[in-house]
Amino acid sequence: MSIIKGLPQITRLLYTELLQNTLITSLPSNKGITFSKKTQKNSASWYIQVVIGEQRKQYYLGKDNKDTQQLIEQFKHQIAEEKSAKENRAQLVKALRESGALVPDNSIQPY
């Protein structure tokens, strides 16, 4: 008998929802993500800046135009959705912990 099968049905449903929510996530974190507009030689361009650990990387998004601004808005929307999904995962983990399931230790930081 697997561990998951030994849990009450509601706990199995919570675990399944948490797993699905985690797999859908496309951005690992919204921390350290910023957008910046730079102007050089009378031409403006947009960049996304990502901080991973101690390292800061900047990636070109495009010239300052409607398409690039729309892309930035999509990124910002995705970041906001991830924040909401992260809060949802925290609630699911709390419910799992309260129902007696084994859950990740908060003191362990991923990578």
MIDOSE-1310 file (N, C-alpha, C; in nm, 2 decimals, decimal comma, always signed):
residues 111
msii	+0,09/-0,12/+0,00/+0,00/+0,00/+0,00/+0,09/+0,12/+0,00; +0,07/+0,22/-0,09/+0,14/+0,34/-0,10/+0,10/+0,43/+0,01; +0,19/+0,53/+0,05/+0,15/+0,62/+0,15/+0,03/+0,70/+0,12; +0,02/+0,75/-0,01/-0,09/+0,83/-0,05/-0,22/+0,76/-0,04
kglp	-0,22/+0,63/-0,07/-0,35/+0,55/-0,06/-0,39/+0,54/+0,09; -0,30/+0,55/+0,18/-0,34/+0,53/+0,32/-0,39/+0,66/+0,38; -0,40/+0,77/+0,31/-0,45/+0,89/+0,36/-0,60/+0,90/+0,33; -0,67/+0,98/+0,42/-0,81/+1,00/+0,39/-0,83/+1,07/+0,25
qitr	-0,95/+1,05/+0,20/-0,98/+1,10/+0,06/-0,96/+1,25/+0,05; -1,00/+1,32/+0,15/-0,99/+1,47/+0,14/-0,84/+1,51/+0,14; -0,76/+1,44/+0,21/-0,62/+1,47/+0,21/-0,56/+1,43/+0,08; -0,60/+1,32/+0,02/-0,55/+1,29/-0,12/-0,59/+1,39/-0,22
llyt	-0,71/+1,45/-0,21/-0,76/+1,55/-0,30/-0,67/+1,68/-0,28; -0,64/+1,71/-0,16/-0,56/+1,83/-0,13/-0,42/+1,81/-0,19; -0,37/+1,69/-0,17/-0,23/+1,66/-0,23/-0,23/+1,67/-0,38; -0,34/+1,61/-0,44/-0,35/+1,62/-0,59/-0,36/+1,76/-0,64
ellq	-0,44/+1,84/-0,57/-0,45/+1,98/-0,61/-0,32/+2,06/-0,60; -0,24/+2,03/-0,49/-0,11/+2,09/-0,47/-0,02/+2,05/-0,58; -0,02/+1,92/-0,61/+0,07/+1,87/-0,72/+0,04/+1,94/-0,85; -0,09/+1,95/-0,89/-0,13/+2,01/-1,01/-0,09/+2,16/-1,01
ntli	-0,11/+2,22/-0,90/-0,08/+2,37/-0,89/+0,07/+2,39/-0,91; +0,15/+2,30/-0,85/+0,29/+2,32/-0,86/+0,34/+2,29/-1,00; +0,29/+2,19/-1,07/+0,33/+2,15/-1,20/+0,30/+2,26/-1,30; +0,19/+2,33/-1,28/+0,14/+2,44/-1,38/+0,23/+2,56/-1,37
tslp	+0,29/+2,58/-1,26/+0,37/+2,70/-1,23/+0,48/+2,72/-1,33; +0,49/+2,83/-1,40/+0,59/+2,86/-1,50/+0,70/+2,94/-1,45; +0,68/+3,02/-1,35/+0,79/+3,11/-1,29/+0,81/+3,06/-1,15; +0,94/+3,03/-1,12/+0,97/+2,98/-0,98/+0,95/+3,09/-0,87
snkg	+0,96/+3,21/-0,90/+0,95/+3,32/-0,80/+0,93/+3,45/-0,87; +0,86/+3,54/-0,80/+0,85/+3,67/-0,86/+0,95/+3,77/-0,80; +1,03/+3,72/-0,71/+1,14/+3,80/-0,65/+1,25/+3,82/-0,75; +1,30/+3,94/-0,75/+1,42/+3,96/-0,84/+1,39/+3,98/-0,98
itfs	+1,26/+4,00/-1,02/+1,23/+4,02/-1,16/+1,18/+4,17/-1,18; +1,26/+4,24/-1,26/+1,22/+4,38/-1,29/+1,23/+4,41/-1,44; +1,17/+4,52/-1,48/+1,17/+4,56/-1,62/+1,23/+4,70/-1,62; +1,32/+4,72/-1,72/+1,38/+4,85/-1,73/+1,38/+4,90/-1,87
kktq	+1,36/+5,03/-1,89/+1,36/+5,09/-2,02/+1,49/+5,17/-2,03; +1,57/+5,15/-2,14/+1,69/+5,22/-2,16/+1,69/+5,29/-2,29; +1,74/+5,41/-2,29/+1,74/+5,49/-2,42/+1,89/+5,51/-2,46; +1,92/+5,47/-2,58/+2,05/+5,49/-2,64/+2,04/+5,55/-2,78
knsa	+2,11/+5,65/-2,81/+2,10/+5,71/-2,94/+1,96/+5,74/-2,99; +1,88/+5,80/-2,90/+1,74/+5,84/-2,93/+1,65/+5,72/-2,96; +1,69/+5,60/-2,92/+1,61/+5,48/-2,94/+1,59/+5,41/-2,80; +1,46/+5,38/-2,76/+1,44/+5,32/-2,63/+1,41/+5,17/-2,65
swyi	+1,46/+5,09/-2,56/+1,44/+4,95/-2,56/+1,41/+4,90/-2,42; +1,34/+4,79/-2,41/+1,30/+4,73/-2,28/+1,38/+4,60/-2,25; +1,41/+4,59/-2,13/+1,49/+4,47/-2,08/+1,42/+4,41/-1,96; +1,43/+4,28/-1,94/+1,39/+4,22/-1,82/+1,52/+4,18/-1,74
qvvi	+1,52/+4,21/-1,61/+1,63/+4,19/-1,53/+1,59/+4,08/-1,43; +1,67/+3,98/-1,41/+1,64/+3,86/-1,33/+1,76/+3,85/-1,23; +1,73/+3,84/-1,10/+1,83/+3,81/-1,00/+1,82/+3,67/-0,95; +1,92/+3,59/-0,97/+1,92/+3,45/-0,93/+2,04/+3,44/-0,83
geqr	+2,01/+3,42/-0,71/+2,12/+3,41/-0,61/+2,19/+3,55/-0,60; +2,32/+3,54/-0,63/+2,40/+3,67/-0,63/+2,42/+3,72/-0,77; +2,37/+3,65/-0,87/+2,39/+3,68/-1,01/+2,27/+3,76/-1,06; +2,30/+3,87/-1,14/+2,20/+3,95/-1,20/+2,22/+3,94/-1,35
kqyy	+2,11/+3,90/-1,42/+2,11/+3,89/-1,57/+2,01/+3,98/-1,63; +2,04/+4,03/-1,74/+1,95/+4,12/-1,81/+1,93/+4,07/-1,95; +1,80/+4,06/-1,99/+1,77/+4,01/-2,13/+1,69/+4,11/-2,20; +1,72/+4,13/-2,33/+1,66/+4,22/-2,42/+1,52/+4,17/-2,45
lgkd	+1,42/+4,26/-2,44/+1,28/+4,22/-2,48/+1,24/+4,28/-2,61; +1,29/+4,40/-2,64/+1,25/+4,46/-2,77/+1,25/+4,61/-2,76; +1,23/+4,67/-2,88/+1,22/+4,82/-2,89/+1,09/+4,86/-2,81; +1,10/+4,99/-2,77/+0,98/+5,05/-2,70/+0,87/+5,07/-2,80
nkdt	+0,78/+4,97/-2,80/+0,66/+4,99/-2,89/+0,54/+4,91/-2,83; +0,43/+4,92/-2,90/+0,31/+4,86/-2,84/+0,32/+4,71/-2,81; +0,39/+4,64/-2,90/+0,41/+4,49/-2,89/+0,49/+4,46/-2,77; +0,60/+4,53/-2,75/+0,69/+4,51/-2,64/+0,62/+4,54/-2,50
qqli	+0,55/+4,65/-2,50/+0,47/+4,69/-2,38/+0,37/+4,59/-2,35; +0,30/+4,53/-2,45/+0,20/+4,43/-2,43/+0,27/+4,30/-2,37; +0,39/+4,27/-2,42/+0,47/+4,15/-2,37/+0,50/+4,17/-2,22; +0,54/+4,30/-2,19/+0,57/+4,33/-2,05/+0,45/+4,31/-1,96
eqfk	+0,34/+4,36/-2,01/+0,21/+4,35/-1,93/+0,17/+4,20/-1,91; +0,20/+4,12/-2,01/+0,17/+3,97/-2,00/+0,27/+3,91/-1,89; +0,39/+3,95/-1,89/+0,49/+3,90/-1,79/+0,44/+3,95/-1,65; +0,40/+4,07/-1,64/+0,35/+4,12/-1,51/+0,23/+4,05/-1,46
hqia	+0,14/+4,02/-1,55/+0,02/+3,94/-1,52/+0,05/+3,80/-1,48; +0,15/+3,74/-1,55/+0,19/+3,61/-1,51/+0,26/+3,61/-1,37; +0,33/+3,71/-1,34/+0,40/+3,72/-1,21/+0,29/+3,74/-1,10; +0,19/+3,82/-1,13/+0,08/+3,83/-1,03/+0,00/+3,70/-1,01
eeks	-0,02/+3,63/-1,12/-0,09/+3,50/-1,11/+0,00/+3,40/-1,02; +0,13/+3,40/-1,04/+0,22/+3,32/-0,97/+0,21/+3,35/-0,82; +0,21/+3,48/-0,79/+0,20/+3,52/-0,65/+0,07/+3,46/-0,58; -0,04/+3,47/-0,66/-0,17/+3,41/-0,61/-0,16/+3,26/-0,60
aken	-0,09/+3,19/-0,70/-0,08/+3,05/-0,69/+0,01/+3,01/-0,58; +0,11/+3,09/-0,54/+0,20/+3,06/-0,43/+0,12/+3,06/-0,30; +0,04/+3,16/-0,29/-0,04/+3,17/-0,17/-0,14/+3,05/-0,16; -0,19/+3,01/-0,27/-0,28/+2,90/-0,27/-0,21/+2,77/-0,23
raql	-0,08/+2,75/-0,28/+0,00/+2,64/-0,24/+0,03/+2,64/-0,09; +0,05/+2,75/-0,04/+0,08/+2,76/+0,11/-0,04/+2,72/+0,19; -0,16/+2,76/+0,14/-0,29/+2,71/+0,21/-0,31/+2,56/+0,20; -0,27/+2,51/+0,08/-0,29/+2,36/+0,06/-0,19/+2,29/+0,15
vkal	-0,07/+2,33/+0,16/+0,03/+2,27/+0,25/-0,02/+2,28/+0,39; -0,07/+2,39/+0,43/-0,12/+2,41/+0,57/-0,23/+2,30/+0,59; -0,32/+2,29/+0,50/-0,44/+2,20/+0,52/-0,38/+2,05/+0,52; -0,29/+2,02/+0,44/-0,23/+1,89/+0,44/-0,16/+1,86/+0,57
resg	-0,08/+1,96/+0,62/-0,01/+1,94/+0,75/-0,12/+1,92/+0,86; -0,22/+1,99/+0,86/-0,33/+1,98/+0,97/-0,40/+1,85/+0,96; -0,40/+1,79/+0,84/-0,47/+1,66/+0,82/-0,37/+1,54/+0,85; -0,25/+1,57/+0,88/-0,15/+1,46/+0,92/-0,06/+1,42/+0,81
alvp	-0,07/+1,48/+0,69/+0,02/+1,44/+0,58/+0,16/+1,49/+0,61; +0,26/+1,42/+0,55/+0,40/+1,47/+0,55/+0,41/+1,58/+0,45; +0,47/+1,69/+0,49/+0,48/+1,81/+0,40/+0,63/+1,86/+0,41; +0,67/+1,94/+0,31/+0,80/+1,99/+0,31/+0,83/+2,08/+0,43
dnsi	+0,96/+2,07/+0,47/+1,00/+2,15/+0,59/+1,03/+2,29/+0,54; +0,97/+2,39/+0,60/+0,99/+2,53/+0,57/+1,13/+2,58/+0,58; +1,21/+2,51/+0,66/+1,35/+2,56/+0,69/+1,45/+2,52/+0,57; +1,40/+2,44/+0,48/+1,49/+2,39/+0,37/+1,46/+2,48/+0,25
qpy	+1,56/+2,55/+0,20/+1,55/+2,64/+0,09/+1,59/+2,57/-0,04; +1,51/+2,58/-0,14/+1,54/+2,51/-0,27/+1,66/+2,58/-0,33; +1,75/+2,50/-0,38/+1,87/+2,54/-0,45/+1,92/+2,67/-0,41
